[in-house]
């Protein structure tokens, strides 16, 4: 069972009103914790106990880690214990079915008659995100980048804060815990405005851009045979728009909702489709995951501190595991491997590691931006397909003909996709120029009003379509 838009709006309004009516920070945190667990239980109340159990284990394990002082051996044991518990929970629920099915398929290829497994496990929603929160917290305390949280309610809210619980962004304890510790005051007009604009921006990206192209994308990927290269290429571009609008839209909504509670979440996107190379893309796409993989996987593997070959190996391992994090299926592994290979090739050609915020592109960068987008879009085919064989079927269908058997039936959808692609680029171009990413305060009032009115009209027009679940809810 999931929240629909109306139910979430009512839930948010009730919680937000009660939250600001409470006089003290601790009471606000208790309300946020209760609301977050109610929000999570709405999907499946049974997995609420898994979330609570992992939170309790990490809270006490990390407290013990810090309590042993300078005894590095014991500190490391408690850190390993905390990380091992989290990885075991994640592996069991997310990968048990994947590995059992892979083993079963391998045995059958060897001619062995093996029965299907009796046990199958459902995937708890958001488990990948809250487990990564807990792992980063334990490792950061071990590295002395932050202190163990003594207030259990503060730590539990950090893990379960409902705007980010089911699809991120993956935040760090050093950024979030101080916000839950301090007193919070009713937001001023600027914060109310900016939070509302973030929510409206997120709804536009989700309802108009993502859900607007979803029907054509879903149909094309479900039945690619006979469609031809050009219609399928538009479908692939459509999915690039869909996943960006869907995930970046969710992030905007989460950031806007959190801001109205006086909490700032980390940015998760910085105009990724204006990237000039694959390295820049992964610095601007799903930033919280990319930085998490860099800090807690790539760097411990050795990063770029050794030979170039070891660096390329580390990039491949990081992205392969990043692909597996997205889903327990071989097509996600291939998607991660292709991105790792592209990152390694770019690193070998450029010979340096990019750092900092990407510079604004110029007209001279258009060919490299288009080339990077085409490469990323090709990789997305593996991500979107239901299996590895479906991805090969999609590419094979592209090779059979240029137009396919459906003549001009694909043209209206192609025009829609091109318009939405232009809208996506326009949104990215505007965002790239606003370094602080504040909503459009500096624009004339009449232009802000016109933009708000156009957004509302677009939301009304496109809201009548069949609702599409957020893509990242299943990870």
Secondary structure, 3 states (H helix, E strand, C coil): CCCCHHHHHHHHHHHHHHHHHCCCHHHHHHHHHHHHHHHHHCCCCCHHHHHHHHHHHHHHHHHHHHHCCCCHHHHHHHHHHHHHHHHHHHHHHHHHHHHHHHHHHHHHHCCCCCCCCCCCCCCCCCHHHHHHHHHHHHHHHHCCCCCCCCCHHHHHHHHHCHHHHCCCCCCCHHHHHHHHHCCCCCCCHHHHHHHHHHHHHHHHHHHHHHHHHHHHHHHHHHCCCCCHHHHHHHHHHHHHHHHHHHHHHHHHHHHHHHHHCCCCCCCCCCCHHHCCCHHHHHHHCCHHHHHHHHHHHHHHHCCCCCCHHHHHHHHHHHHHHHHHHHCCCHHHHHHHHHHHHHHHHHHHHHCCCCCCCCCCCCHHHHHHHHHHHHHHHHHHHHHHCCCHHHHHHHHHHHHHCCCCCCHHHHHHHHHHHHHHHHHHHHHHHHHHHCCCCCCCCCCCHHHHHHHHHHHHHHHHHHCCCCCCCCHHHHC
